[in-house]
């Protein structure tokens, strides 16, 4: 039997209102059944059966008679199938989507729970058949099969209404205190520019399976720093050729200080006319020379909440994606125009910035849209809908507040970065440390409640207390 049987007749397609009109003509107007069937172009035998059931409905008040063809082997009714489809949608919205195999197993477990009659193949395989999942997707056109994008669990958990509100409160207080405008609000971030381009599709002879394309060679990166403001302007990009920074794909504090000095030459901030820079909370942004320089130059630094910059950072929202696409095209064109020559790291600024890659991506409209979509400028606390926070419903949001510390008086100890330079700016990672005056070291099991910036610090506190306890025992 074919999987998709094509219907050859129009029987069973009559609407419910048409059958009721024909039945009322026969019962109230005393029209013959054959005349009514001819008038409405329906089968007189079907009309006769419907009239008998319709009379029973009038006399006993039972349900209206059902008519038309119905599949004899249908497992779920419309309501049960809608419940199953809604569950699949909710699972997908929570970033835990179900594949075809999972849905087939779920359908079997659902039928067992409802005590429904299922085919023997379902009972043997403990799952629904492949034909059922095919028909299920056809009956529910709102569902489709696609490849999901990989998302870090930290990003899905920490981007929640509590952390967003905390950031927006700090940001709004800065706007009101210093009366900042669109041209005073900047977003600065670094991105790694690779030497090797991604190959695209080409046209070749049919049957040829040995298709290749020339690339630059060994993959490496050059760190490029960008700065944009809410008015739609772009600061000329700055490239870092340090081996340490590019090998680790990270920026060091020394390089970031040089970038800020270049930034002040273009923006010219002052203590009386401050500017705000929004950036991520990387340790290179928090070293002491950077903090001192920003205080003297009139630069305010505000970091995004941890693992939230993908949603809140304007560069990620509207600039980086088109930039990577245009950059890939420019690298391919450079390889074609310079046959036999490798793309070197000192050629990257020419390919990425001086040509149309950055100019085409960082247009004023794209930059303004990035600030608008993230709710930065103009300030919009409702830029993210409730559906955006769906993946965090399985977490206790109250335990993920950025300033969630215990009510017991504590001293704050700043964690030193790798270059041993420390400072206490906004949004720096802080480790709660209990007072030790007149009190013994508390049990380690009591320290699980401490957290800061949405990140658990119990492991670091455990290590610190272990060292203190070990030194105390050693002195004894």
VOGU-3710 file (C-alpha; in Angstrom, 3 decimals, decimal comma):
1> xxxxxxxxxx> 0,000/0,000/0,000  1,465/3,416/-0,904  2,416/5,781/1,906  0,441/8,688/0,408  -2,772/7,298/-1,077  -4,421/9,704/-3,509  -8,196/9,992/-3,133  -10,109/9,266/-6,367  -13,648/10,299/-5,284  -15,226/13,296/-3,585
11> xxxxxxxxxx> -17,183/11,261/-1,051  -16,978/12,298/2,542  -16,185/15,917/1,672  -19,637/17,391/2,346  -19,664/20,073/5,030  -21,616/19,742/8,274  -23,894/22,705/7,489  -24,876/21,191/4,136  -25,869/17,888/5,744  -27,940/19,690/8,390
21> xxxxxxxxxx> -29,758/21,767/5,770  -30,630/18,652/3,778  -31,837/16,833/6,924  -34,023/19,778/7,984  -35,639/19,933/4,540  -36,609/16,271/4,845  -37,827/16,506/8,463  -39,538/19,913/8,497  -40,472/20,593/4,879  -41,286/16,911/4,163
31> xxxxxxxxxx> -39,026/16,815/1,095  -38,043/13,362/-0,049  -34,568/12,176/0,728  -33,654/11,617/-2,911  -34,805/15,139/-3,872  -32,819/16,705/-1,058  -29,766/14,611/-1,931  -30,049/15,665/-5,580  -30,447/19,323/-4,624  -27,299/19,358/-2,476
41> xxxxxxxxxx> -25,351/16,870/-4,623  -24,852/14,296/-1,881  -25,378/10,532/-1,661  -28,992/9,666/-0,679  -27,806/6,654/1,374  -25,470/8,842/3,393  -28,294/11,329/3,910  -30,611/8,543/5,100  -28,093/7,409/7,746  -27,507/10,993/8,839
51> xxxxxxxxxx> -31,252/11,684/9,251  -31,669/8,641/11,508  -28,836/9,813/13,765  -30,120/13,391/13,631  -33,567/12,261/14,865  -31,889/10,405/17,732  -29,984/13,582/18,589  -33,229/15,558/18,789  -34,995/12,971/20,908  -32,287/12,068/23,396
61> xxxxxxxxxx> -30,065/15,154/23,251  -26,994/13,129/22,290  -24,078/14,514/20,286  -24,540/15,545/16,694  -23,830/12,689/14,311  -20,334/12,558/12,841  -19,917/11,994/9,155  -17,170/11,753/6,550  -14,215/9,425/6,243  -12,024/8,984/9,315
71> xxxxxxxxxx> -8,804/6,987/9,561  -9,538/3,738/11,342  -6,012/3,519/12,791  -5,587/7,073/14,116  -3,852/6,980/17,525  -4,382/10,473/18,997  -7,339/12,792/18,657  -6,933/16,462/17,718  -6,608/17,682/21,313  -4,013/15,084/22,287
81> xxxxxxxxxx> -1,982/15,748/19,154  -2,073/19,479/19,841  -0,703/18,815/23,330  2,149/16,818/21,812  2,918/19,553/19,266  2,899/22,262/21,954  5,329/20,240/24,072  7,703/19,952/21,116  7,562/23,735/20,587  8,212/24,513/24,265
91> xxxxxxxxxx> 11,195/22,142/24,337  12,661/23,883/21,296  12,152/27,331/22,830  14,037/26,181/25,933  17,051/25,133/23,779  16,350/21,446/24,456  14,702/20,529/21,158  13,604/16,993/20,314  14,694/15,137/17,200  12,525/12,687/15,271
101> xxxxxxxxxx> 13,701/9,739/17,356  12,829/11,509/20,625  9,371/12,490/19,359  8,631/8,919/18,303  9,569/7,608/21,759  7,568/10,389/23,396  4,512/9,526/21,283  4,682/5,891/22,376  5,039/6,810/26,062  2,174/9,283/25,700
111> xxxxxxxxxx> -0,079/6,615/24,165  0,781/4,151/26,934  -0,039/6,744/29,590  -3,404/7,443/27,912  -4,057/3,686/27,483  -4,619/4,006/23,727  -4,618/1,233/21,142  -1,349/1,226/19,188  0,076/-1,030/16,451  2,180/-4,025/17,438
121> xxxxxxxxxx> 5,269/-2,453/15,867  5,035/0,376/18,435  5,018/-2,144/21,280  7,964/-4,088/19,857  10,177/-1,055/19,147  8,924/1,028/22,102  8,461/3,971/19,759  6,156/5,257/17,012  6,800/4,303/13,421  8,495/6,470/10,773
131> xxxxxxxxxx> 5,197/6,846/8,891  3,570/8,362/11,967  6,225/11,071/12,403  5,958/11,949/8,708  2,185/12,359/8,911  2,487/14,169/12,256  4,666/16,874/10,687  2,263/17,190/7,763  -0,709/17,614/10,099  1,206/20,271/12,043
141> xxxxxxxxxx> 2,731/22,634/9,459  3,961/24,939/12,251  6,651/22,314/13,018  9,701/21,695/10,862  13,057/19,917/11,072  16,135/22,156/11,196  19,709/22,169/12,484  19,982/24,142/15,761  22,787/26,567/16,479  25,107/25,542/19,295
151> xxxxxxxxxx> 24,623/27,756/22,382  26,686/27,772/25,558  24,752/26,785/28,669  26,326/29,753/30,498  24,873/32,184/27,976  21,437/30,614/28,107  21,360/30,665/31,920  22,963/34,004/32,807  20,993/36,107/30,338  17,918/36,514/32,534
161> xxxxxxxxxx> 15,638/39,390/33,638  17,448/39,804/36,971  20,899/40,371/35,453  19,451/42,534/32,675  17,606/44,749/35,160  20,731/45,111/37,292  22,771/46,230/34,267  20,073/48,615/33,038  19,801/50,214/36,496  23,546/50,928/36,540
171> xxxxxxxxxx> 23,510/52,173/32,947  20,542/54,485/33,533  22,096/55,933/36,687  25,238/56,826/34,693  23,171/58,474/31,951  21,298/60,614/34,472  24,360/61,505/36,543  26,600/62,634/33,686  23,846/63,607/31,177  25,381/61,570/28,364
181> xxxxxxxxxx> 24,142/61,788/24,782  24,406/59,393/21,827  27,851/60,671/20,775  29,185/60,057/24,310  28,286/56,337/24,486  30,801/53,918/22,931  31,025/50,170/22,590  34,554/48,725/22,355  35,457/45,123/21,701  38,158/43,034/20,045
191> xxxxxxxxxx> 37,733/40,376/17,370  40,158/37,849/15,936  40,747/38,188/12,180  41,936/34,919/10,623  44,243/34,503/7,635  42,282/31,636/6,089  39,023/32,264/4,253  36,047/29,939/4,081  35,587/28,435/0,651  32,249/28,893/-1,076
201> xxxxxxxxxx> 30,379/26,829/-3,628  31,683/26,730/-7,207  30,474/25,283/-10,509  32,430/22,212/-11,708  31,978/19,411/-14,174  29,397/16,872/-13,148  30,844/13,765/-11,518  34,131/15,442/-10,526  34,650/14,741/-6,817  38,166/16,194/-6,507
211> xxxxxxxxxx> 37,246/19,857/-6,170  39,672/22,091/-4,299  40,241/25,790/-3,686  43,418/27,654/-2,752  43,594/29,139/0,747  46,274/31,223/2,423  47,866/28,392/4,409  48,231/27,871/8,138  45,420/29,438/10,117  46,372/32,248/12,482
221> xxxxxxxxxx> 44,735/35,377/13,850  45,368/39,071/14,296  43,407/40,824/17,034  41,489/43,876/15,819  39,834/46,318/18,244  36,759/48,281/17,174  34,944/51,170/18,844  31,585/52,586/17,759  29,234/55,119/19,321  25,450/55,377/19,457
231> xxxxxxxxxx> 25,420/58,240/16,947  26,606/55,868/14,204  30,305/56,778/14,078  33,249/54,366/13,890  36,680/54,954/15,415  39,492/53,769/13,083  40,283/50,145/14,001  43,446/49,193/15,842  45,318/45,920/15,213  47,484/43,979/17,670
241> xxxxxxxxxx> 50,420/42,022/16,275  51,604/40,701/19,642  52,292/36,970/19,477  51,039/36,384/23,021  47,743/38,143/22,397  47,117/36,529/19,017  48,142/33,018/20,049  45,791/33,116/23,026  43,194/35,067/21,029  43,162/37,469/24,009
251> xxxxxxxxxx> 44,172/41,031/24,685  46,640/41,879/27,447  46,444/44,886/29,738  49,435/46,607/28,093  47,875/46,411/24,634  44,513/47,635/25,893  46,149/50,673/27,504  47,759/51,570/24,160  44,380/51,219/22,473  42,773/53,582/25,009
261> xxxxxxxxxx> 45,488/56,166/24,379  44,752/55,984/20,654  41,050/56,203/21,468  41,493/59,467/23,388  43,289/61,064/20,409  40,160/60,607/18,266  37,451/61,220/20,886  39,239/63,770/23,136  37,329/63,181/26,378  37,971/65,248/29,511
271> xxxxxxxxxx> 37,113/65,238/33,190  34,402/67,835/32,542  33,068/66,084/29,421  33,165/62,361/30,095  32,444/59,516/27,699  31,169/56,025/28,498  32,700/52,831/27,090  30,658/49,620/27,249  32,780/46,476/27,122  32,965/42,900/28,362
281> xxxxxxxxxx> 34,490/41,990/31,729  37,799/40,588/30,502  40,703/40,924/32,935  42,709/43,087/30,506  40,073/45,820/30,912  40,480/45,906/34,702  44,201/46,335/35,338  45,375/49,269/37,471  47,124/51,345/34,733  43,952/51,186/32,625
291> xxxxxxxxxx> 41,774/52,327/35,537  44,146/55,190/36,431  44,343/56,351/32,828  40,559/56,314/32,426  40,079/58,365/35,601  42,549/60,996/34,423  41,197/61,083/30,861  37,505/61,251/31,816  36,493/57,802/30,545  33,769/55,816/32,288
301> xxxxxxxxxx> 33,927/52,012/32,012  30,820/49,832/32,359  30,994/46,087/31,727  28,190/43,876/30,504  26,957/41,069/32,785  28,886/37,787/32,351  27,904/35,743/29,287  25,431/38,430/28,140  27,481/40,410/25,627  26,106/38,388/22,692
311> xxxxxxxxxx> 22,701/39,961/23,370  23,662/43,337/24,819  26,744/44,330/22,812  25,889/46,420/19,706  28,965/45,189/17,824  27,747/41,593/18,123  24,185/42,504/17,162  24,761/44,330/13,881  28,432/44,691/12,865  30,444/41,506/13,339
321> xxxxxxxxxx> 28,329/39,207/11,184  28,333/41,346/7,995  31,983/42,188/8,640  32,990/38,507/8,621  31,043/37,932/5,396  32,647/40,884/3,591  36,067/39,978/5,011  35,807/36,437/3,659  35,020/37,816/0,200  37,983/40,191/0,356
331> xxxxxxxxxx> 40,392/37,428/1,402  39,245/35,250/-1,491  39,694/38,158/-3,893  43,169/38,882/-2,480  44,260/35,253/-3,010  42,974/35,350/-6,603  44,729/38,648/-7,392  48,007/37,597/-5,727  48,552/34,123/-7,103  51,220/32,100/-5,328
341> xxxxxxxxxx> 51,576/34,576/-2,430  50,471/33,778/1,103  48,384/36,224/3,074  50,591/37,475/5,928  49,573/39,057/9,193  50,676/42,529/8,099  48,345/42,277/5,096  45,305/41,723/7,322  44,725/45,433/8,103  44,709/46,188/4,379
351> xxxxxxxxxx> 42,229/43,398/3,637  39,958/44,020/6,613  39,933/47,784/7,156  41,249/49,697/4,171  38,990/47,888/1,710  35,228/47,601/1,699  34,927/44,944/4,462  34,704/47,188/7,511  33,313/50,144/5,555  30,442/48,045/4,207
361> xxxxxxxxxx> 29,678/46,375/7,549  29,986/49,269/10,000  27,609/51,645/8,247  25,947/54,363/10,364  22,573/52,659/10,036  23,958/49,273/11,109  25,645/50,832/14,141  22,506/52,723/15,197  20,430/49,550/14,762  22,860/47,633/16,992
371> xxxxxxxxxx> 22,441/50,107/19,852  18,675/50,125/19,334  18,265/46,326/19,269  20,215/45,915/22,500  18,185/48,646/24,242  21,309/50,769/24,903  20,307/53,898/22,941  17,686/55,052/23,128  17,309/53,428/26,555  14,699/50,688/26,254
381> xxxxxxxxxx> 14,194/48,249/29,092  11,626/46,327/27,018  13,957/45,624/24,091  13,955/41,915/24,989  10,639/40,099/25,106  9,644/37,417/27,570  10,388/34,670/25,015  14,049/35,742/24,986  14,465/34,564/28,570  12,679/31,210/28,085
391> xxxxxxxxxx> 15,837/29,042/28,523  16,309/30,334/32,095  12,980/29,130/33,477  14,592/25,996/34,954  16,988/28,048/37,095  16,394/29,907/40,328  16,799/33,473/39,131  17,107/34,855/42,670  20,386/32,967/43,107  21,848/34,529/39,964
401> xxxxxxxxxx> 21,690/38,226/40,873  24,925/40,037/40,253  25,076/41,496/43,776  23,648/38,473/45,576  25,746/38,298/48,758  24,920/37,102/52,224  23,525/39,442/54,866  26,415/38,613/57,205  29,084/41,376/57,226  31,915/40,427/54,903
411> xxxxxxxxxx> 35,140/41,905/53,582  35,711/41,982/49,834  39,016/40,737/48,492  39,794/41,621/44,899  41,045/38,731/42,786  44,346/39,671/41,177  44,732/39,167/37,412  47,703/37,442/35,918  49,802/40,628/35,746  49,397/41,163/39,550
421> xxxxxxxxxx> 47,816/44,613/39,090  44,537/45,170/40,899  41,800/47,773/41,173  38,138/47,837/42,154  36,105/49,237/39,254  32,475/48,473/38,456  31,556/44,853/37,777  34,928/43,434/38,802  34,890/39,865/40,070  34,962/39,921/43,885
431> xxxxxxxxxx> 35,435/37,008/46,254  33,482/37,277/49,538  35,774/36,654/52,473  34,404/36,292/56,004  35,748/38,345/58,875  38,278/36,434/60,926  38,511/38,711/63,960  37,408/36,816/67,055  35,980/33,928/65,081  37,281/30,633/63,817
441> xxxxxxxxxx> 37,226/29,487/60,217  33,642/28,494/59,293  32,898/25,048/57,891  33,421/24,746/54,162  29,900/23,371/53,645  28,454/26,766/54,748  30,118/28,657/51,893  28,078/27,365/48,963  25,672/30,264/49,255  28,138/32,950/48,129
451> xxxxxxxxxx> 28,028/34,086/44,488  28,899/37,223/42,584  28,152/38,389/39,041  26,170/35,241/38,381  29,261/33,027/38,838  29,781/30,538/41,642  32,838/31,336/43,773  32,582/28,480/46,237  35,521/26,618/44,673  37,859/29,594/45,146
461> xxxxxxxxxx> 36,652/30,129/48,719  37,134/26,425/49,483  40,708/26,598/48,197  41,422/29,729/50,231  40,020/28,233/53,440  41,900/24,996/52,858  45,193/26,909/52,617  44,370/28,905/55,768  43,465/25,740/57,659  46,614/23,980/56,419
471> xxxxxx> 48,854/26,866/57,512  47,119/26,933/60,904  47,735/23,198/61,435  51,335/23,590/60,269  51,969/26,328/62,855  50,578/24,064/65,591
//
